[in-house]
Amino acid sequence: GAPNLSIECIREWIRSSVDVIIQVERDSSGHRHVGAIAQKTSAEGRLEVIYRRDSR
């Protein structure tokens, strides 16, 4: 990522330019899985989680 960006700068970027966020996780054997998907639900940039992987 971009370690020099403030959290507020990152939030503003998400609010203004991101419609969907996909979180990728690795399991204990190193395989990648989609852990969560969130979509922007308003002009203010609120995110709603529409999918969360069951961690069983």
N, CA, C and O atoms as a Maestro MAE file, in Angstrom:
{
 s_m_m2io_version
 :::
 2.0.0
}

f_m_ct {
 s_m_title
 :::
 protein
 m_atom[224] {
  # First column is atom index #
  i_m_mmod_type
  r_m_x_coord
  r_m_y_coord
  r_m_z_coord
  i_m_residue_number
  s_m_chain_name
  s_m_pdb_residue_name
  s_m_pdb_atom_name
  i_m_atomic_number
  :::
  1 25 0.748 -1.178 0.000 1 A "GLY " " N  " 7
  2 3 0.000 0.000 0.000 1 A "GLY " " CA " 6
  3 2 0.803 1.265 0.000 1 A "GLY " " C  " 6
  4 15 1.914 1.351 -0.523 1 A "GLY " " O  " 8
  5 25 0.189 2.236 0.609 2 A "ALA " " N  " 7
  6 3 0.762 3.577 0.654 2 A "ALA " " CA " 6
  7 2 0.898 4.003 2.113 2 A "ALA " " C  " 6
  8 15 -0.007 4.643 2.648 2 A "ALA " " O  " 8
  9 25 1.999 3.664 2.764 3 A "PRO " " N  " 7
  10 3 2.130 3.913 4.200 3 A "PRO " " CA " 6
  11 2 2.158 5.383 4.596 3 A "PRO " " C  " 6
  12 15 1.970 5.693 5.773 3 A "PRO " " O  " 8
  13 25 2.384 6.293 3.666 4 A "ASN " " N  " 7
  14 3 2.477 7.711 4.014 4 A "ASN " " CA " 6
  15 2 1.138 8.438 3.975 4 A "ASN " " C  " 6
  16 15 1.072 9.621 4.311 4 A "ASN " " O  " 8
  17 25 0.079 7.758 3.575 5 A "LEU " " N  " 7
  18 3 -1.229 8.399 3.519 5 A "LEU " " CA " 6
  19 2 -1.911 8.319 4.880 5 A "LEU " " C  " 6
  20 15 -1.855 7.290 5.553 5 A "LEU " " O  " 8
  21 25 -2.554 9.410 5.277 6 A "SER " " N  " 7
  22 3 -3.296 9.402 6.536 6 A "SER " " CA " 6
  23 2 -4.582 8.605 6.353 6 A "SER " " C  " 6
  24 15 -5.053 8.419 5.231 6 A "SER " " O  " 8
  25 25 -5.141 8.139 7.456 7 A "ILE " " N  " 7
  26 3 -6.396 7.388 7.390 7 A "ILE " " CA " 6
  27 2 -7.504 8.255 6.800 7 A "ILE " " C  " 6
  28 15 -8.361 7.750 6.075 7 A "ILE " " O  " 8
  29 25 -7.497 9.548 7.100 8 A "GLU " " N  " 7
  30 3 -8.529 10.441 6.551 8 A "GLU " " CA " 6
  31 2 -8.373 10.583 5.041 8 A "GLU " " C  " 6
  32 15 -9.369 10.636 4.320 8 A "GLU " " O  " 8
  33 25 -7.149 10.645 4.562 9 A "CYS " " N  " 7
  34 3 -6.904 10.716 3.123 9 A "CYS " " CA " 6
  35 2 -7.410 9.447 2.435 9 A "CYS " " C  " 6
  36 15 -8.016 9.514 1.366 9 A "CYS " " O  " 8
  37 25 -7.161 8.309 3.046 10 A "ILE " " N  " 7
  38 3 -7.632 7.039 2.481 10 A "ILE " " CA " 6
  39 2 -9.154 6.991 2.487 10 A "ILE " " C  " 6
  40 15 -9.761 6.563 1.505 10 A "ILE " " O  " 8
  41 25 -9.780 7.426 3.583 11 A "ARG " " N  " 7
  42 3 -11.253 7.454 3.649 11 A "ARG " " CA " 6
  43 2 -11.833 8.333 2.549 11 A "ARG " " C  " 6
  44 15 -12.807 7.952 1.901 11 A "ARG " " O  " 8
  45 25 -11.245 9.500 2.336 12 A "GLU " " N  " 7
  46 3 -11.742 10.412 1.303 12 A "GLU " " CA " 6
  47 2 -11.599 9.787 -0.077 12 A "GLU " " C  " 6
  48 15 -12.498 9.910 -0.909 12 A "GLU " " O  " 8
  49 25 -10.490 9.127 -0.326 13 A "TRP " " N  " 7
  50 3 -10.287 8.457 -1.613 13 A "TRP " " CA " 6
  51 2 -11.352 7.382 -1.820 13 A "TRP " " C  " 6
  52 15 -11.911 7.265 -2.911 13 A "TRP " " O  " 8
  53 25 -11.633 6.600 -0.782 14 A "ILE " " N  " 7
  54 3 -12.669 5.568 -0.890 14 A "ILE " " CA " 6
  55 2 -14.016 6.210 -1.168 14 A "ILE " " C  " 6
  56 15 -14.745 5.761 -2.052 14 A "ILE " " O  " 8
  57 25 -14.356 7.260 -0.421 15 A "ARG " " N  " 7
  58 3 -15.655 7.926 -0.615 15 A "ARG " " CA " 6
  59 2 -15.813 8.459 -2.029 15 A "ARG " " C  " 6
  60 15 -16.903 8.396 -2.596 15 A "ARG " " O  " 8
  61 25 -14.740 8.983 -2.604 16 A "SER " " N  " 7
  62 3 -14.861 9.661 -3.894 16 A "SER " " CA " 6
  63 2 -14.661 8.758 -5.103 16 A "SER " " C  " 6
  64 15 -15.108 9.107 -6.195 16 A "SER " " O  " 8
  65 25 -14.009 7.616 -4.948 17 A "SER " " N  " 7
  66 3 -13.663 6.870 -6.164 17 A "SER " " CA " 6
  67 2 -13.880 5.363 -6.114 17 A "SER " " C  " 6
  68 15 -13.661 4.686 -7.118 17 A "SER " " O  " 8
  69 25 -14.298 4.822 -4.987 18 A "VAL " " N  " 7
  70 3 -14.427 3.368 -4.881 18 A "VAL " " CA " 6
  71 2 -15.896 2.990 -4.737 18 A "VAL " " C  " 6
  72 15 -16.615 3.567 -3.921 18 A "VAL " " O  " 8
  73 25 -16.339 2.018 -5.534 19 A "ASP " " N  " 7
  74 3 -17.712 1.524 -5.437 19 A "ASP " " CA " 6
  75 2 -17.786 0.168 -4.742 19 A "ASP " " C  " 6
  76 15 -18.784 -0.145 -4.093 19 A "ASP " " O  " 8
  77 25 -16.737 -0.634 -4.876 20 A "VAL " " N  " 7
  78 3 -16.711 -1.976 -4.286 20 A "VAL " " CA " 6
  79 2 -15.328 -2.231 -3.697 20 A "VAL " " C  " 6
  80 15 -14.315 -1.885 -4.305 20 A "VAL " " O  " 8
  81 25 -15.290 -2.838 -2.513 21 A "ILE " " N  " 7
  82 3 -14.032 -3.263 -1.898 21 A "ILE " " CA " 6
  83 2 -14.099 -4.773 -1.714 21 A "ILE " " C  " 6
  84 15 -15.075 -5.305 -1.186 21 A "ILE " " O  " 8
  85 25 -13.052 -5.452 -2.157 22 A "ILE " " N  " 7
  86 3 -12.945 -6.897 -1.982 22 A "ILE " " CA " 6
  87 2 -11.745 -7.163 -1.087 22 A "ILE " " C  " 6
  88 15 -10.618 -6.791 -1.416 22 A "ILE " " O  " 8
  89 25 -11.993 -7.805 0.041 23 A "GLN " " N  " 7
  90 3 -10.927 -8.146 0.984 23 A "GLN " " CA " 6
  91 2 -10.494 -9.581 0.710 23 A "GLN " " C  " 6
  92 15 -11.314 -10.499 0.724 23 A "GLN " " O  " 8
  93 25 -9.205 -9.766 0.463 24 A "VAL " " N  " 7
  94 3 -8.652 -11.095 0.196 24 A "VAL " " CA " 6
  95 2 -7.902 -11.567 1.436 24 A "VAL " " C  " 6
  96 15 -7.114 -10.824 2.022 24 A "VAL " " O  " 8
  97 25 -8.158 -12.815 1.826 25 A "GLU " " N  " 7
  98 3 -7.503 -13.404 2.992 25 A "GLU " " CA " 6
  99 2 -6.738 -14.645 2.559 25 A "GLU " " C  " 6
  100 15 -7.052 -15.259 1.540 25 A "GLU " " O  " 8
  101 25 -5.743 -15.002 3.337 26 A "ARG " " N  " 7
  102 3 -5.008 -16.254 3.109 26 A "ARG " " CA " 6
  103 2 -5.357 -17.225 4.232 26 A "ARG " " C  " 6
  104 15 -5.434 -16.842 5.399 26 A "ARG " " O  " 8
  105 25 -5.566 -18.491 3.860 27 A "ASP " " N  " 7
  106 3 -5.784 -19.499 4.893 27 A "ASP " " CA " 6
  107 2 -4.434 -20.016 5.388 27 A "ASP " " C  " 6
  108 15 -3.388 -19.572 4.917 27 A "ASP " " O  " 8
  109 25 -4.456 -20.938 6.321 28 A "SER " " N  " 7
  110 3 -3.216 -21.415 6.944 28 A "SER " " CA " 6
  111 2 -2.281 -22.108 5.964 28 A "SER " " C  " 6
  112 15 -1.080 -22.201 6.220 28 A "SER " " O  " 8
  113 25 -2.815 -22.598 4.841 29 A "SER " " N  " 7
  114 3 -1.954 -23.243 3.840 29 A "SER " " CA " 6
  115 2 -1.504 -22.274 2.752 29 A "SER " " C  " 6
  116 15 -0.827 -22.675 1.805 29 A "SER " " O  " 8
  117 25 -1.878 -20.997 2.881 30 A "GLY " " N  " 7
  118 3 -1.426 -19.986 1.933 30 A "GLY " " CA " 6
  119 2 -2.356 -19.721 0.770 30 A "GLY " " C  " 6
  120 15 -2.064 -18.867 -0.067 30 A "GLY " " O  " 8
  121 25 -3.480 -20.439 0.695 31 A "HIS " " N  " 7
  122 3 -4.437 -20.203 -0.391 31 A "HIS " " CA " 6
  123 2 -5.216 -18.921 -0.134 31 A "HIS " " C  " 6
  124 15 -5.569 -18.610 1.004 31 A "HIS " " O  " 8
  125 25 -5.475 -18.194 -1.188 32 A "ARG " " N  " 7
  126 3 -6.234 -16.944 -1.076 32 A "ARG " " CA " 6
  127 2 -7.720 -17.215 -1.253 32 A "ARG " " C  " 6
  128 15 -8.130 -18.057 -2.052 32 A "ARG " " O  " 8
  129 25 -8.515 -16.477 -0.485 33 A "HIS " " N  " 7
  130 3 -9.971 -16.564 -0.568 33 A "HIS " " CA " 6
  131 2 -10.533 -15.158 -0.413 33 A "HIS " " C  " 6
  132 15 -9.928 -14.310 0.243 33 A "HIS " " O  " 8
  133 25 -11.687 -14.911 -1.016 34 A "VAL " " N  " 7
  134 3 -12.384 -13.649 -0.780 34 A "VAL " " CA " 6
  135 2 -12.934 -13.712 0.637 34 A "VAL " " C  " 6
  136 15 -13.726 -14.598 0.961 34 A "VAL " " O  " 8
  137 25 -12.518 -12.780 1.475 35 A "GLY " " N  " 7
  138 3 -12.960 -12.748 2.864 35 A "GLY " " CA " 6
  139 2 -14.207 -11.913 3.059 35 A "GLY " " C  " 6
  140 15 -15.048 -12.229 3.901 35 A "GLY " " O  " 8
  141 25 -14.330 -10.834 2.275 36 A "ALA " " N  " 7
  142 3 -15.491 -9.960 2.400 36 A "ALA " " CA " 6
  143 2 -15.601 -9.096 1.151 36 A "ALA " " C  " 6
  144 15 -14.612 -8.801 0.479 36 A "ALA " " O  " 8
  145 25 -16.839 -8.701 0.863 37 A "ILE " " N  " 7
  146 3 -17.112 -7.758 -0.219 37 A "ILE " " CA " 6
  147 2 -18.026 -6.682 0.356 37 A "ILE " " C  " 6
  148 15 -19.030 -6.985 1.000 37 A "ILE " " O  " 8
  149 25 -17.669 -5.434 0.119 38 A "ALA " " N  " 7
  150 3 -18.496 -4.314 0.560 38 A "ALA " " CA " 6
  151 2 -18.749 -3.409 -0.636 38 A "ALA " " C  " 6
  152 15 -17.894 -3.263 -1.509 38 A "ALA " " O  " 8
  153 25 -19.938 -2.800 -0.669 39 A "GLN " " N  " 7
  154 3 -20.246 -1.870 -1.753 39 A "GLN " " CA " 6
  155 2 -20.661 -0.525 -1.181 39 A "GLN " " C  " 6
  156 15 -21.208 -0.435 -0.082 39 A "GLN " " O  " 8
  157 25 -20.386 0.518 -1.956 40 A "LYS " " N  " 7
  158 3 -20.768 1.872 -1.556 40 A "LYS " " CA " 6
  159 2 -22.275 1.991 -1.707 40 A "LYS " " C  " 6
  160 15 -22.831 1.628 -2.744 40 A "LYS " " O  " 8
  161 25 -22.939 2.500 -0.670 41 A "THR " " N  " 7
  162 3 -24.399 2.555 -0.686 41 A "THR " " CA " 6
  163 2 -24.962 3.971 -0.689 41 A "THR " " C  " 6
  164 15 -26.179 4.151 -0.738 41 A "THR " " O  " 8
  165 25 -24.086 4.983 -0.637 42 A "SER " " N  " 7
  166 3 -24.596 6.355 -0.599 42 A "SER " " CA " 6
  167 2 -23.549 7.317 -1.123 42 A "SER " " C  " 6
  168 15 -22.380 6.964 -1.278 42 A "SER " " O  " 8
  169 25 -23.982 8.531 -1.393 43 A "ALA " " N  " 7
  170 3 -23.064 9.564 -1.874 43 A "ALA " " CA " 6
  171 2 -22.016 9.917 -0.819 43 A "ALA " " C  " 6
  172 15 -20.933 10.398 -1.154 43 A "ALA " " O  " 8
  173 25 -22.337 9.680 0.462 44 A "GLU " " N  " 7
  174 3 -21.378 9.967 1.535 44 A "GLU " " CA " 6
  175 2 -20.276 8.920 1.605 44 A "GLU " " C  " 6
  176 15 -19.314 9.086 2.355 44 A "GLU " " O  " 8
  177 25 -20.401 7.855 0.842 45 A "GLY " " N  " 7
  178 3 -19.365 6.838 0.814 45 A "GLY " " CA " 6
  179 2 -19.519 5.741 1.841 45 A "GLY " " C  " 6
  180 15 -18.562 5.023 2.132 45 A "GLY " " O  " 8
  181 25 -20.710 5.600 2.395 46 A "ARG " " N  " 7
  182 3 -20.924 4.510 3.357 46 A "ARG " " CA " 6
  183 2 -20.780 3.174 2.654 46 A "ARG " " C  " 6
  184 15 -21.199 3.007 1.508 46 A "ARG " " O  " 8
  185 25 -20.179 2.226 3.360 47 A "LEU " " N  " 7
  186 3 -19.983 0.890 2.803 47 A "LEU " " CA " 6
  187 2 -20.883 -0.104 3.520 47 A "LEU " " C  " 6
  188 15 -21.023 -0.068 4.742 47 A "LEU " " O  " 8
  189 25 -21.491 -0.990 2.741 48 A "GLU " " N  " 7
  190 3 -22.311 -2.063 3.295 48 A "GLU " " CA " 6
  191 2 -21.657 -3.385 2.926 48 A "GLU " " C  " 6
  192 15 -21.386 -3.642 1.753 48 A "GLU " " O  " 8
  193 25 -21.405 -4.220 3.919 49 A "VAL " " N  " 7
  194 3 -20.837 -5.542 3.650 49 A "VAL " " CA " 6
  195 2 -21.940 -6.401 3.046 49 A "VAL " " C  " 6
  196 15 -22.990 -6.606 3.655 49 A "VAL " " O  " 8
  197 25 -21.685 -6.903 1.830 50 A "ILE " " N  " 7
  198 3 -22.686 -7.726 1.156 50 A "ILE " " CA " 6
  199 2 -22.297 -9.200 1.139 50 A "ILE " " C  " 6
  200 15 -23.105 -10.053 0.772 50 A "ILE " " O  " 8
  201 25 -21.069 -9.498 1.533 51 A "TYR " " N  " 7
  202 3 -20.615 -10.889 1.632 51 A "TYR " " CA " 6
  203 2 -19.503 -10.951 2.661 51 A "TYR " " C  " 6
  204 15 -18.614 -10.099 2.674 51 A "TYR " " O  " 8
  205 25 -19.550 -11.956 3.523 52 A "ARG " " N  " 7
  206 3 -18.469 -12.215 4.473 52 A "ARG " " CA " 6
  207 2 -18.267 -13.722 4.520 52 A "ARG " " C  " 6
  208 15 -19.207 -14.479 4.767 52 A "ARG " " O  " 8
  209 25 -17.038 -14.148 4.280 53 A "ARG " " N  " 7
  210 3 -16.716 -15.582 4.249 53 A "ARG " " CA " 6
  211 2 -16.838 -16.178 5.640 53 A "ARG " " C  " 6
  212 15 -16.349 -15.610 6.617 53 A "ARG " " O  " 8
  213 25 -17.482 -17.309 5.718 54 A "ASP " " N  " 7
  214 3 -17.576 -18.042 6.975 54 A "ASP " " CA " 6
  215 2 -16.203 -18.621 7.281 54 A "ASP " " C  " 6
  216 15 -15.631 -19.308 6.436 54 A "ASP " " O  " 8
  217 25 -15.669 -18.367 8.445 55 A "SER " " N  " 7
  218 3 -14.293 -18.759 8.760 55 A "SER " " CA " 6
  219 2 -14.171 -20.170 9.325 55 A "SER " " C  " 6
  220 15 -13.124 -20.519 9.868 55 A "SER " " O  " 8
  221 25 -15.201 -20.979 9.212 56 A "ARG " " N  " 7
  222 3 -15.135 -22.357 9.728 56 A "ARG " " CA " 6
  223 2 -14.119 -23.185 9.025 56 A "ARG " " C  " 6
  224 15 -13.951 -24.361 9.348 56 A "ARG " " O  " 8
  :::
 }
 m_bond[223] {
  # First column is bond index #
  i_m_from
  i_m_to
  i_m_order
  :::
  1 1 2 1
  2 2 3 1
  3 3 4 2
  4 3 5 1
  5 5 6 1
  6 6 7 1
  7 7 8 2
  8 7 9 1
  9 9 10 1
  10 10 11 1
  11 11 12 2
  12 11 13 1
  13 13 14 1
  14 14 15 1
  15 15 16 2
  16 15 17 1
  17 17 18 1
  18 18 19 1
  19 19 20 2
  20 19 21 1
  21 21 22 1
  22 22 23 1
  23 23 24 2
  24 23 25 1
  25 25 26 1
  26 26 27 1
  27 27 28 2
  28 27 29 1
  29 29 30 1
  30 30 31 1
  31 31 32 2
  32 31 33 1
  33 33 34 1
  34 34 35 1
  35 35 36 2
  36 35 37 1
  37 37 38 1
  38 38 39 1
  39 39 40 2
  40 39 41 1
  41 41 42 1
  42 42 43 1
  43 43 44 2
  44 43 45 1
  45 45 46 1
  46 46 47 1
  47 47 48 2
  48 47 49 1
  49 49 50 1
  50 50 51 1
  51 51 52 2
  52 51 53 1
  53 53 54 1
  54 54 55 1
  55 55 56 2
  56 55 57 1
  57 57 58 1
  58 58 59 1
  59 59 60 2
  60 59 61 1
  61 61 62 1
  62 62 63 1
  63 63 64 2
  64 63 65 1
  65 65 66 1
  66 66 67 1
  67 67 68 2
  68 67 69 1
  69 69 70 1
  70 70 71 1
  71 71 72 2
  72 71 73 1
  73 73 74 1
  74 74 75 1
  75 75 76 2
  76 75 77 1
  77 77 78 1
  78 78 79 1
  79 79 80 2
  80 79 81 1
  81 81 82 1
  82 82 83 1
  83 83 84 2
  84 83 85 1
  85 85 86 1
  86 86 87 1
  87 87 88 2
  88 87 89 1
  89 89 90 1
  90 90 91 1
  91 91 92 2
  92 91 93 1
  93 93 94 1
  94 94 95 1
  95 95 96 2
  96 95 97 1
  97 97 98 1
  98 98 99 1
  99 99 100 2
  100 99 101 1
  101 101 102 1
  102 102 103 1
  103 103 104 2
  104 103 105 1
  105 105 106 1
  106 106 107 1
  107 107 108 2
  108 107 109 1
  109 109 110 1
  110 110 111 1
  111 111 112 2
  112 111 113 1
  113 113 114 1
  114 114 115 1
  115 115 116 2
  116 115 117 1
  117 117 118 1
  118 118 119 1
  119 119 120 2
  120 119 121 1
  121 121 122 1
  122 122 123 1
  123 123 124 2
  124 123 125 1
  125 125 126 1
  126 126 127 1
  127 127 128 2
  128 127 129 1
  129 129 130 1
  130 130 131 1
  131 131 132 2
  132 131 133 1
  133 133 134 1
  134 134 135 1
  135 135 136 2
  136 135 137 1
  137 137 138 1
  138 138 139 1
  139 139 140 2
  140 139 141 1
  141 141 142 1
  142 142 143 1
  143 143 144 2
  144 143 145 1
  145 145 146 1
  146 146 147 1
  147 147 148 2
  148 147 149 1
  149 149 150 1
  150 150 151 1
  151 151 152 2
  152 151 153 1
  153 153 154 1
  154 154 155 1
  155 155 156 2
  156 155 157 1
  157 157 158 1
  158 158 159 1
  159 159 160 2
  160 159 161 1
  161 161 162 1
  162 162 163 1
  163 163 164 2
  164 163 165 1
  165 165 166 1
  166 166 167 1
  167 167 168 2
  168 167 169 1
  169 169 170 1
  170 170 171 1
  171 171 172 2
  172 171 173 1
  173 173 174 1
  174 174 175 1
  175 175 176 2
  176 175 177 1
  177 177 178 1
  178 178 179 1
  179 179 180 2
  180 179 181 1
  181 181 182 1
  182 182 183 1
  183 183 184 2
  184 183 185 1
  185 185 186 1
  186 186 187 1
  187 187 188 2
  188 187 189 1
  189 189 190 1
  190 190 191 1
  191 191 192 2
  192 191 193 1
  193 193 194 1
  194 194 195 1
  195 195 196 2
  196 195 197 1
  197 197 198 1
  198 198 199 1
  199 199 200 2
  200 199 201 1
  201 201 202 1
  202 202 203 1
  203 203 204 2
  204 203 205 1
  205 205 206 1
  206 206 207 1
  207 207 208 2
  208 207 209 1
  209 209 210 1
  210 210 211 1
  211 211 212 2
  212 211 213 1
  213 213 214 1
  214 214 215 1
  215 215 216 2
  216 215 217 1
  217 217 218 1
  218 218 219 1
  219 219 220 2
  220 219 221 1
  221 221 222 1
  222 222 223 1
  223 223 224 2
  :::
 }
}
